Amino acid sequence: MAALAPGLIATLYRAACLAELDAIKPGNVHVHGAGHRMEVADFVASAEVSAPHLAAAGAGVGARVAGAMDATMRAVGQNTNLGILLLCAPLAVAAERGATLPAVLAGLDEADAEGVFAAIRRANPGGLGAAARHDVTASDPVPPLREAMAEAADRDAIARAYVTDYAELRAIGLEALTRARAAGLAPPWTTTAVHLAYLTRLPDSHIARKHGAARAEAARAEAQAALADLVLGEGAAAALLAHDRAMKEAGLNPGTSADLTVATLFHAALTEAGAGLVRP
């Protein structure tokens, strides 16, 4: 498997972030509609300033996430990309090392935990609250990162990715991307296809943190009923934008679905560039 250069990793990361913004993604910020007090420009700036840290040569997962989160907060003053960074940093490390993603996740160390916990505290993501164990807002010594992620895995899809070697990203996101391409779709519709796969199949973790698990499941079911059978293309734009407006008016931001979409595009791009993220 190939080890990719940091410059290439940064370029592919930026491209994945920008491609996600180009697509209609109901409930999220995109070029067809702002929302949740955020603009497309915030996410473009976040991608630009976080890329050098996300792809920093020789850095571990925690250092990449912490550096990128700090740069983002200094540039835009709000958390636009914590979930993206948490998902993309292990992919970047694996690609640079010429290693598999499971090997990187299995090798996470204390420095990685310290960096990730510092980034989470810096971002102060909405609805984080406190936890009985492994509370990132506490001042206690940090626990092993995968142990902390396992504690949250039943309620958070990004935490679950760390302990399942990104099983849902592969089974839902990459599968949807492959199907969309096979159907003859091109960007940005392939990106919309990936986002809809997550939106209609996984209760969104960000919605659950803000509004509760029942509302997250209801939002998933509503999206499935309204959008699952759409034939993607220009003819689907009206229905997608109508659902987009409805979600934003209800204050529902499926941010985790968007984060997973970026990570899916990044995973696919790294693989196409020669990274062996998953052992054959």
VEXLUM-718843 format. One record per residue: x negated, y negated, z negated of N, C-alpha, C, O in turn; residue in one letter; residue number from 1. Coordinates in steps of 0.1 Angstrom, whole numbers, always signed. Atoms other than C-alpha are relative to their C-alpha. Last residue first. Example, Ala and Ser with C-alpha at 12.3 -4.5 7.8 and 13.67 -1.06 7.14 Angstrom:
% residues 2
     nX     nY     nZ    caX    caY    caZ     cX     cY     cZ     oX     oY     oZ  torlo  timi
     +9    +11     +0   -137    +11    -71     +8    -11     -8     +3    -22     -9      s     2
     -9    +12     +0   -123    +45    -78     -9    -12     +0    -19    -12     -7      a     1
% end
This chain:
% residues 280
     nX     nY     nZ    caX    caY    caZ     cX     cY     cZ     oX     oY     oZ  torlo  timi
     -8     -8    -10    +76    +63    -10     +4    +14     -7    +11    +22     +0      p   280
     +8    -11     -6    +65    +44    -41     +8     +8     +9    +20    +12     +6      r   279
     -6    -12     +5    +86    +12    -46     -8    +12     +7     -9    +12    +19      v   278
     -6     +2    +13    +69    -21    -44     +6    +12     -6     +7    +14    -18      l   277
     -7    -13     +3    +46    -11    -16     +6     -1    -14     +1     +6    -23      g   276
     +1     -3    +14    +38    -46     -3     +7    +13     -2    +18    +15     +3      a   275
     +9    -11     +3    +33    -46    +35     -1     +4    -14     -8    +13    -18      g   274
    +14     +5     -1    +48    -79    +46    -10    +10     -3    -22     +8     -1      a   273
     +3     +1    -15    +82    -62    +52    -14     -5     +2    -19     -3    +13      e   272
     +1    -14     -5    +81    -51    +15     -3     -1    +15    -12     +7    +20      t   271
    +12     -5     +4    +74    -87     +4     -3    +14     +6    -14    +18    +10      l   270
    +11     +7     -8   +102   -100    +25    -13     +5     -4    -22     +7     +4      a   269
     +0     -5    -14   +127    -74    +12    -11     -7     +7    -18     +0    +15      a   268
     +4    -14     +0   +118    -81    -25     -1     +5    +15    -11    +11    +19      h   267
    +15     -1     +2   +120   -118    -19     -5    +14     +0    -16    +16     +6      f   266
     +6     +5    -12   +155   -115     -3    -15     +0     -2    -23     +3     +8      l   265
     -1    -10    -10   +166    -93    -32     -7     -5    +13    -14     +3    +19      t   264
    +10    -11     +3   +151   -116    -58     +2    +10    +11     -9    +16    +15      a   263
    +13     +5     -3   +170   -146    -43    -10    +11     -1    -19    +13     +7      v   262
     +0     +2    -15   +203   -127    -43    -14     -4     +4    -20     +1    +13      t   261
     +2    -13     -6   +197   -115    -79     -1     -1    +15     -8     +7    +22      l   260
    +13     -4     +3   +194   -151    -90     -4    +14     +6    -14    +15    +12      d   259
     +9     +8     -9   +226   -160    -71    -15     +3     -3    -23     +5     +6      a   258
     -1     -5    -14   +245   -132    -87     -9     -7     +9    -15     -1    +18      s   257
     +8    -12     -1   +231   -143   -121     +1     +7    +14     -9    +12    +19      t   256
    +14     +3     -2   +244   -178   -115     -9    +12     +1    -19    +13     +8      g   255
     +6    -13     -1   +280   -168   -110    -15     -1     +2    -20     +3    +13      p   254
    +13     +0     -8   +291   -203   -121     -6    +14     +0    -12    +18    -11      n   253
     +6    -13     +0   +328   -205   -133    -13     +0    +10    -11     -2    +22      l   252
    +13     +0     +8   +339   -239   -143     -7    +13     +0    -15    +15     -9      g   251
     -2     -7    +13   +375   -233   -131    -13     +0     -9    -12     +6    -20      a   250
    -11     +7     +8   +372   -260   -105     +3     +7    -13     +7     +0    -23      e   249
     +6    +12     +6   +339   -244    -94    +10     -8     -8     +7    -14    -18      k   248
     +9     -4    +11   +355   -210    -90     -6    -13     -6     -7    -13    -19      m   247
     -8     -5    +11   +384   -224    -70     -9     +4    -12     -6     +1    -23      a   246
     -7    +11     +6   +362   -245    -47     +7     +5    -13     +7     -1    -23      r   245
    +10     +8     +6   +340   -215    -39     +6    -11     -8     +2    -14    -19      d   244
     +3     -7    +13   +370   -193    -33    -11     -8     -7    -11     -8    -19      h   243
    -11     +2     +9   +382   -219     -7     -2     +7    -14     +1     +2    -24      a   242
     +1    +13     +6   +347   -221     +8    +12     -2    -10    +11    -10    -19      l   241
    +11     +1     +9   +346   -184    +13     +0    -13     -7     -2    -14    -19      l   240
     -4     -8    +11   +381   -182    +29    -11     -1    -11     -9     -2    -23      a   239
    -11     +7     +7   +373   -211    +52     +3     +8    -12     +5     +2    -23      a   238
     +5    +12     +8   +338   -197    +62    +12     -6     -8    +10    -10    -20      a   237
     -2     -3    +14   +350   -162    +72     -2    -13     -8     +0    -12    -21      a   236
    -14     -1     +3   +356   -171   +109     +3     +3    -15    +14     +1    -20      g   235
     -6    +13     +1   +320   -184   +111    +15     +1     -4    +21     -8    -10      e   234
     +2     +8    -12   +307   -149   +104     +7    -13     -2    +13    -16    -12      g   233
     +9    +12     +1   +313   -122    +78     -3     -6    +14     -5     +1    +24      l   232
    +10     -2    -11   +343    -99    +83     -9    -13     +0     -4    -23     +4      v   231
     +2    +10    -10   +360   -103    +49    -10     +5    +11    -20    +12     +7      l   230
     -3     -5    -13   +371    -71    +31     -3    -11    +11     +1     -8    +23      d   229
     +7    -12     -2   +355    -79     -3     +1     +5    +15     -8    +11    +20      a   228
    +11     +1    -10   +365   -115     -3     -6    +13     +4    -13    +13    +14      l   227
     -1    +11    -10   +398   -122    -21    -10     +1    +11     -8     -3    +22      a   226
    -13     +1     -7   +404    -90    -40     +0    -10    +11     +7     -8    +21      a   225
     -1    -12     -8   +367    -84    -48    +14     -1     +8    +14     +3    +19      q   224
     +8     +1    -12   +363   -120    -59     +2    +12     +9     +2    +11    +21      a   223
     -5    +10     -9   +392   -118    -82     -8     -2    +13     -2     -3    +24      e   222
    -12     -6     -6   +380    -85    -97     +6    -10    +10    +11     -7    +21      a   221
     +5    -11    -10   +345   -100   -103    +12     +5     +7    +12     +7    +19      r   220
     +5     +7    -11   +361   -131   -119     -5     +9    +11     -4     +7    +23      a   219
    -11     +5     -8   +382   -109   -141     -5     -8    +12     +1     -7    +23      a   218
     -6    -11     -7   +351    -90   -152    +12     -5     +8    +14     +0    +20      e   217
     +9     -4    -10   +334   -122   -161     +5    +11     +8     +4    +11    +20      a   216
     -2     +9    -11   +365   -134   -179    -10     +3    +11     -7     +1    +22      r   215
    -12     -3     -7   +365   -102   -200     +2    -10    +11     +7     -6    +22      a   214
     +1    -12     -9   +328   -104   -208    +13     +2     +8    +13     +6    +19      a   213
     -4    -13     +5   +330   -139   -223     +1    +11    +11     +3     +8    +22      g   212
    -14     -1     +2   +331   -175   -210     +5    +14     -5    +17    +16     -8      h   211
     -7    +13     +2   +296   -189   -210    +14     +2     -4    +20     -5    -12      k   210
     +6     +7    +11   +275   -157   -216     +8    -13     -3    +10    -17    -14      r   209
     -3     -7    +13   +299   -136   -194     -6     -8    -12     +1     -9    -22      a   208
    -14     +3     +4   +298   -162   -166     +3     +7    -13    +10     +1    -21      i   207
     -1    +14     +3   +260   -160   -166    +14     -4     -4    +16    -11    -14      h   206
     +5     +2    +14   +260   -122   -167     +1    -15     -5     +4    -17    -16      s   205
    +12     +9     +0   +282   -119   -136     -4     -3    -15     +4     -7    -23      d   204
     -4    +12     +8   +305    -89   -137    -12     -9     -2    -22     -4     -7      p   203
     +6     +2    +13   +288    -67   -110     +7    -12     -7     +7    -23     -2      l   202
     +3    -13     +6   +305    -53    -79     -5     -1    -14     -3     +8    -22      r   201
    -12     -9     +0   +323    -82    -62     -3    +13     -7     +7    +20    -10      t   200
    -11     +7     +6   +297   -109    -70    +12     +9     -1    +20     +8    -11      l   199
     +1     +2    +15   +268    -87    -64    +12     -5     -6    +17     -1    -17      y   198
     +1    -13     +6   +279    -75    -30     -2     -1    -15     +4     +7    -22      a   197
    -13     -6     +2   +291   -110    -22     -1    +14     -6     +8    +18    -13      l   196
     -6     +7    +11   +256   -124    -27    +14     +6     -3    +17     +8    -15      h   195
     +7     -4    +12   +240    -99     -4     +7     -5    -13    +10     +2    -22      v   194
     -4    -14     +2   +266   -105    +23     -7     +6    -13     +0    +13    -20      a   193
    -13     -1     +5   +261   -142    +20     +4    +14     -3    +11    +17    -13      t   192
     +1     +5    +14   +224   -138    +25    +14     +0     -7    +15     +5    -18      t   191
     +6    -11     +7   +230   -117    +57     -2     -4    -15     +0     +5    -24      t   190
    -11     -9     +3   +253   -145    +68     -5    +12     -7     +2    +18    -15      w   189
     -2     -2    +15   +226   -171    +65    +10    +10     -4    +12    +12    -16      p   188
     -1    +11    +10   +208   -155    +82     +8    -11     +6     +6    -15    +17      p   187
    +13     +7     +2   +216   -129   +109     +2    -10    -11    +13    -13    -15      a   186
     +0    +13     +6   +244   -103   +112    -14     -6     -1    -24     +2     -2      l   185
     +4    +10     -9   +241    -75   +137     +1    -14     -6     -1    -24     +2      g   184
    -13     +5     -6   +260    -49   +117     -3    -11    +10     +7    -16    +16      a   183
     -4    -10     -9   +226    -32   +109    +13     -4     +8    +15     +1    +19      a   182
     +9     +1    -11   +214    -65    +94     +4    +11    +11     +4     +8    +23      r   181
     -3    +12     -7   +244    -66    +71     -8     -1    +13     -3     -5    +23      a   180
    -12     -1     -7   +240    -30    +61     +4    -12     +9     +8    -11    +20      r   179
     +2    -10    -11   +204    -34    +53    +12     +2     +8    +12     +2    +20      t   178
     +8     +6    -10   +211    -65    +32     -2     +9    +12     -1     +4    +24      l   177
     -8     +9     -7   +239    -48    +14     -7     -7    +11     -2    -10    +22      a   176
     -9     -7     -8   +217    -19     +5     +9     -9     +8    +11     -7    +20      e   175
     +7     -5    -12   +190    -42     -6     +8     +8     +9     +7     +7    +21      l   174
     +5    +11     -9   +214    -60    -29     -7     +5    +12     -4     +0    +23      g   173
    -10     +9     -4   +235    -31    -44     -6    -11    +10     -1    -12    +21      i   172
    -12     -7     -4   +214     +0    -48    +11    -10     +5    +19     -6    +13      a   171
     +2     -9    -11   +180    -17    -48    +13     +6     +5    +16     +6    +17      r   170
     +5     +8    -12   +189    -47    -69     -2     +9    +12     +2     +5    +23      l   169
    -12     +6     -6   +209    -24    -92     -4     -9    +12     +4    -10    +22      e   168
     -8    -10     -7   +179     -1    -98    +12     -7     +7    +16     -3    +18      a   167
     -7     +8    -10   +155    -30   -106    +10     +9     +8    +12     +8    +20      y   166
     +8     +2    -12   +131     -7   -124     +8     -6    +12     +6     -2    +23      d   165
     -4    -10    -10   +158     +3   -148     -8     -1    +12     -4     +5    +23      t   164
     +1    -13     +6   +144    -14   -180     +5    +11    +10     +5    +23     +7      v   163
    +13     -3     +6   +135    -47   -165     -1    +14     -5    -12    +19     -6      y   162
    +10     -3    -11   +165    -48   -142    -13     +4     -6    -20    +12     +0      a   161
     -2    -14     -5   +188    -45   -173    -10     +3    +11    -15    +15    +12      r   160
     +6     -8    +10   +174    -78   -187     +1    +15     +4     -9    +22     +3      a   159
    +14     +2     -1   +184    -94   -155     -8     +8    -10    -18    +14     -6      i   158
     +6     -8    -12   +218    -78   -155    -14     -2     +2    -21     +7     +7      a   157
     +7     +9     -9   +227    -90   -190     -7     +8    +11    -15    +17     +9      d   156
     -8    +12     -2   +252    -74   -214     -6    -10    +10     +0    -20    +13      r   155
    -14     -3     -2   +242    -38   -217     +8    -12     +3    +20    -11     +8      d   154
     -3     -6    -13   +205    -46   -210    +15     +2     +2    +20     +2    +13      a   153
    -10     +8     -6   +201    -70   -240     +6     +6    +13    +15     +0    +20      a   152
    -10     +4    +10   +183    -47   -264    +12     -8     +7    +23     -7     +3      e   151
     -9    -11     +2   +165    -31   -234    +12     -3    -10    +23     +1     -9      a   150
     -8     -1    -12   +151    -65   -225    +10    +12     -2    +22    +11     +2      m   149
     -9    +11     +1   +137    -69   -260    +10     +0    +11    +22     -2    +10      a   148
     -9     -3    +12   +121    -35   -259    +11    -11     -1    +23     -8     -4      e   147
    -10     -9     -5   +108    -43   -224     +9     +5    -11    +21     +8     -9      r   146
    -10     +6     -9    +92    -74   -237    +10    +10     +5    +22     +6     +5      l   145
     +4     -4    -13    +75    -60   -268    +11     -4    +10    +23     -3     +7      p   144
     +0    -14     -2    +87    -81   -297     -5     +4    +13     -7     -5    +22      p   143
     -8     -6    -11    +77   -117   -302     -1    +15     +0    -12    +21     -3      v   142
     +9     -5    -10    +64   -128   -337     +9     +7    +11    +19    +13     +8      p   141
     +7    -12     +4    +92   -146   -356     -9     +4    +12     -8     +0    +23      d   140
    +15     +3     +0   +100   -182   -347     -8    +13     -4    -20    +12     -6      s   139
     +6     -1    +14   +136   -175   -337    -15     -2     +1    -21     -2    +12      a   138
     +1    +14     +6   +152   -188   -305     -6     +1    -13     -9    -10    -19      t   137
    +10     +8     -6   +143   -156   -285     -1    -14     -6    -11    -21     -5      v   136
     -6    +13     -4   +164   -135   -309    -12     -9     +5    -21    -12     -2      d   135
     +7     +6    -11   +149   -100   -308     +6    -13     +5     +7    -15    +17      h   134
    +14     -5     -2   +175    -85   -331     -6     -7    +12     +1    -10    +22      r   133
     +3     -6    +13   +208   -101   -344    -15     +5     +0    -22     +4    -10      a   132
     -2    -15     +1   +210   -123   -314     -4     +5    -13    -13     -1    -20      a   131
    +10     -7     +8   +216   -160   -311     +3    +15     +0    +14    +19     +3      a   130
     -4     -4    +14   +233   -181   -285    -11     +6     -7    -23     +4     -4      g   129
     +9    -10     +5   +223   -180   -248     +3     +5    -14     +4    +17    -17      l   128
     -7    -12     +6   +254   -197   -236     -9    +11     -6     -5    +22     -9      g   127
    -13     +2     +5   +235   -221   -213     +6    +13     -5     +6    +23     +1      g   126
    -11     -3     -9   +199   -213   -208    +13     -1     -7    +15     +3    -19      p   125
    -12     +1     +9   +174   -231   -232    +13     +3     +9    +22     -6    +10      n   124
    -12     +2     -9   +149   -235   -204    +13     -2     -8    +22     -9     -3      a   123
     +2    +13     -8   +119   -241   -227    +13     -2     +8    +17    -14     +9      r   122
     -2    +11     +9   +131   -213   -251     -1    -14     +7     +7    -23     +4      r   121
    -14     +0     +4   +134   -189   -222     +3    -11    -10    +13    -18     -8      i   120
     -8     +5    -11   +100   -199   -209    +15     -1     -3    +22    -10     +1      a   119
     +2    +15     +0    +84   -194   -243     +8     -6    +11    +13    -17    +10      a   118
     -8     +5    +11   +100   -159   -245     -2    -15     -1     +8    -23     -3      f   117
    -14     -1     -3    +86   -150   -211     +9     -7    -11    +18    -14     -8      v   116
     -3     +9    -10    +51   -162   -219    +15     +0     +4    +21    -11     +6      g   115
     +1    +14     +5    +50   -145   -253     +3    -10    +11    +10    -20     +9      e   114
    -11     +3     +9    +63   -113   -239     +0    -14     -4    +10    -21     -5      a   113
    -12     +2     -9    +38   -113   -210    +12     -3     -8    +20    -12     -5      d   112
     +1    +13     -7    +10   -120   -234    +12     -2     +9    +17    -13    +10      a   111
     -4    +11    +10    +21    -91   -256     +0    -13     +7     +8    -22     +4      e   110
     +6     +0    +13    +20    -66   -227     +4    -12     -8    +14    -19     -5      d   109
     -3    +13     +6    +40    -55   -196     -6     +0    -14     -5    +10    -22      l   108
    +12     +5     +6    +24    -23   -182     +1    -14     -6     -9    -20     -9      g   107
     +5     -9    +11    +55     -3   -176    -12     -6     -7    -14     -2    -18      a   106
     -9     +1    +12    +70    -32   -157     -4     +9    -11     -2     +5    -23      l   105
     +1    +14     +6    +40    -35   -134     +9     -1    -12     +4     -6    -23      v   104
    +13     +0     +7    +39     +3   -128     -2    -14     -7     -7    -14    -18      a   103
     +0     -7    +13    +76     +3   -120    -13     +0     -8    -12     -1    -20      p   102
     -7     +7    +10    +71    -25    -94     +1     +8    -13     -1     +2    -24      l   101
    -15     -2     +0    +45     -5    -76     +6     -9    -10     +0    -12    -21      t   100
     -6     -9     +9    +10    -19    -72    +14     +2     +2    +21     -6     +9      a    99
     -1    -12     -8    -10    -37    -45     +6    +12     -8     +2    +24     -6      g    98
     +8    -11     +5    -20    -61    -72     +0    +12     +9     -9    +21     +8      r    97
    +14     +5     +0     -7    -92    -54     -9    +12     -4    -20    +13     +1      e    96
     +5     +3    -14    +26    -75    -45    -14     -4     +0    -22     +1     +9      a    95
     +2    -13     -7    +31    -60    -80     -5     -2    +14    -14     +5    +19      a    94
    +11     -7     +6    +25    -94    -96     -3    +13     +7    -14    +16    +11      v    93
    +12     +6     -5    +49   -111    -72    -13     +6     -6    -22     +8     +2      a    92
     +2     -3    -14    +76    -86    -78    -12     -6     +5    -20     +0    +13      l    91
     +6    -13     -1    +71    -89   -116     -2     +4    +15    -11    +12    +18      p    90
    +14     -1     +5    +75   -127   -113     -5    +14     +1    -17    +16     +6      a    89
    +10     +1    -11   +106   -126    -90    -14     +2     -5    -23     +6     +2      c    88
     -1    -11    -10   +132   -114   -115    -11     +0    +10    -16    +11    +14      l    87
     +1    -12     +7   +123   -136   -145     +0    +12    +10     -7    +22     +8      l    86
    +14     -2     +4   +116   -165   -121     -2    +13     -8    -11    +21     -5      l    85
     +8     -2    -11   +150   -163   -105    -14     +4     -3    -20    +13     +2      i    84
     -3    -13     -4   +167   -160   -138     -8     +4    +12    -12    +15    +13      g    83
     +5    -10     +9   +150   -191   -151     +2    +14     +5     -7    +23     +5      l    82
     +6    -13     -6   +157   -210   -119     -6    +10    -10    -14    +18     -6      n    81
     -6     -4    -12   +177   -242   -123     -4    +14     +5     +2    +19    +14      t    80
     +3    -14     -4   +171   -251   -159     +8     +4    +13    +20     +6    +13      n    79
    -10    -10     +4   +171   -288   -162     -3    +14     +5    -12    +15    +14      q    78
     -6     +2    +12   +148   -318   -160    +11     +9     -5    +19     +6    -14      g    77
    -15     +2     -2   +142   -316   -123     +7     -2    -13    +19     -6    -13      v    76
     -4     +5    -13   +104   -318   -120    +14     -4     +1    +18    -15     +6      a    75
     +6    +13     -2    +92   -314   -156     +5     -7    +13     +6    -19    +13      r    74
     -6     +9    +10   +117   -286   -162     -6    -14     +1     +1    -24     +0      m    73
    -14     +3     -4   +106   -269   -130     +6    -10    -10    +13    -19     -5      t    72
     +0     +9    -12    +69   -271   -138    +14     -4     +4    +16    -16     +8      a    71
     +4    +13     +5    +75   -257   -173     -1    -10    +12     +4    -21    +10      d    70
    -11     +6     +8    +95   -228   -159     -4    -14     -4     +4    -23     -4      m    69
    -11     +4     -9    +69   -220   -133    +11     -7     -7    +17    -17     -1      a    68
     +5    +12     -8    +41   -220   -159    +10     -5    +10    +12    -17    +11      g    67
     +1    +12     +9    +61   -198   -183     -5    -12     +8     +1    -23     +6      a    66
    -14     +5     +4    +73   -173   -157     -2    -13     -8     +6    -23     -5      v    65
     -7     +5    -12    +38   -169   -141    +14     -7     -4    +17    -17     +1      r    64
     +6    +12     -4    +21   -166   -175     +6     -7    +12     +8    -19    +13      a    63
     -4    +10     +9    +46   -140   -186     -6    -13     +3     +1    -24     +2      g    62
    -15     +4     -1    +43   -119   -155     +3    -11     -9     +9    -21     -5      v    61
    -10    -10     +4     +5   -118   -155    +14     -5     +1    +16    -17     +5      g    60
     -8     +2    +12    -18   -141   -136     +9    +11     -3    +13    +18     +7      a    59
     +5     -7    +12    -45   -129   -112     +8     -2    -13     +5     +4    -23      g    58
     +9    -11     -2    -38   -155    -85     -4     +6    -14     -9     -2    -22      a    57
    +13     +3     +6     -8   -177    -94     -9    +12     +1     -6    +22     -5      a    56
    +10     -7     -8    +21   -168    -71    -14     -2     -5    -23     +1     +2      a    55
     -5    -13     -2    +49   -178    -95    -10     +9     +7    -10    +21     +5      l    54
     +1     -8    +13    +28   -207   -106     +5    +14     +1     -1    +23     -4      h    53
    +15     -3     +3    +22   -220    -71     -2     +8    -13    -11    +15    -14      p    52
     +7     -9     -9    +59   -215    -62    -14     +3     -4    -19    +14     -5      a    51
     +2    -12     +7    +75   -233    -92     -9    +10     +8    -15    +19     +2      s    50
    +10     +2    +11    +70   -268    -78     -2    +13     -8    -13    +15    -14      v    49
    +13     +6     -4    +85   -261    -44    -10     +0    -12    -21     +4    -11      e    48
     +8    -10     -8   +113   -238    -55    -14     -5     +3    -23     +3     +2      a    47
     +4    -11     +9   +124   -262    -82     -8    +10     +7    -18    +15     +2      s    46
    +11     +5     +8   +124   -292    -58     -5    +11     -9    -17    +13    -11      a    45
    +11     +1     -9   +147   -272    -34    -13     -5     -7    -24     +1     -5      v    44
     +5    -13     -3   +169   -263    -63    -12     +1    +10    -21     +9     +9      f    43
     +6     -5    +12   +174   -298    -75     -7    +13     +2    -18    +16     -3      d    42
    +13     +5     +2   +179   -310    -40     -7     +4    -12    -19     +6    -13      a    41
    +10     -9     -7   +208   -286    -36    -14     -5     -2    -23     +3     -3      v    40
     +1     +3    -15   +226   -306    -63    -10    +10     +6    -19    +15     +0      e    39
    +13     -3     -6   +236   -297    -99     +2     -2    +15    +12     +0    +21      m    38
     +9    +12     +3   +264   -310   -122    -14     +3     +6    -24     -3     +1      r    37
     +5     -2    +14   +281   -276   -121    -11    -10     -3    -21     -7    -10      h    36
     -9     -5    +10   +286   -279    -83     -7     +1    -13    -20     +2    -14      g    35
     +6     +1    +13   +272   -289    -50     +9     +6    -10    +20    +11     -7      a    34
     -7     +6    +11   +288   -277    -17     -9     +0    -13    -14    +11    -17      g    33
    -14     +3     -3   +280   -265    +18     +7     -6    -12    +19    -10    -11      h    32
     +0    +12     -8   +242   -266    +13    +14     -5     +4    +16    -16     +9      v    31
     +5     -3    -13   +245   -243    -17     +2    -12     +9     +8    -22     +5      h    30
     +5    +12     -8   +252   -245    -54     -6     +5    +13    -13    +15    +13      v    29
    +13     +4     +2   +271   -214    -67     -3    -13     +8     +5    -17    +16      n    28
     +3     +3    +14   +307   -205    -72    -13     -6     -2    -15    -12    -13      g    27
    -11     +5     +8   +312   -188    -38     -4     -2    -15     -9     +7    -21      p    26
     +0     -9    +11   +279   -184    -20    +10     -5    -10     +7    -14    -18      k    25
    -12     +3     +8   +279   -200    +14     +0    +11    -10     +1    +23     -7      i    24
    -12     -9     -2   +243   -195    +26    +12     -5     -8    +10    -10    -19      a    23
     -6     +2    -13   +215   -221    +31    +14     +8     +2    +21     +4    +11      d    22
     -7    +12     +0   +206   -222     -6     +8     -3    +13    +18    -10    +13      l    21
    -12     -2     +9   +197   -185     -7     +8    -13     +0    +21    -12     -1      e    20
    -10     -7     -7   +174   -191    +23    +13     +2     -8    +24     +2     -3      a    19
     -7     +9     -9   +156   -218     +4    +11     +7     +8    +21     +1    +11      l    18
     -8    +10     +7   +148   -196    -25     +8     -9     +9    +19    -12     +7      c    17
    -11     -7     +6   +137   -167     -3     +9    -10     -8    +21     -9     -7      a    16
     -9     -3    -11   +115   -190    +18    +13     +7     -6    +24     +4     -1      a    15
     -7    +13     -4    +98   -204    -13    +11     +3    +11    +22     -2    +10      r    14
     -9     +4    +11    +91   -169    -25     +7    -12     +3    +19    -13     +1      y    13
    -11     -8     -1    +77   -158     +9    +10     -3    -11    +22     -2    -10      l    12
     -8     +4    -12    +54   -188    +10    +13     +9     +1    +23     +3     +4      t    11
     -7    +13     +2    +42   -182    -25     +9     -4    +11    +20     -9     +9      a    10
    -11     -3    +10    +35   -145    -18     +7    -13     -3    +20    -13     -4      i     9
    -11     -6     -7    +16   -155    +13    +12     +3     -9    +23     +0     -6      l     8
     -6    +10     -9     -6   -179     -6    +12     +5     +8    +22     -1     +9      g     7
     -9     +9     +7    -12   -153    -33     +7    -11     +8    +19    -14     +6      p     6
     +7    +12     +5    -26   -128     -8    +10     -9     -7    +22    -10     -4      a     5
     -3    +12     -8     -8    -95     -5     -7    -12     -7     -9    -12    -19      l     4
     +0    +11    +10    -22    -62    -17     +1    -13     +7     -7    -16    +16      a     3
     +8    +12     -2    -12    -35     +8     +1     -9    -12    +11    -10    -19      a     2
     -8    +12     +0     +0     +0     +0     -9    -12     +0    -20    -12     -6      m     1
% end
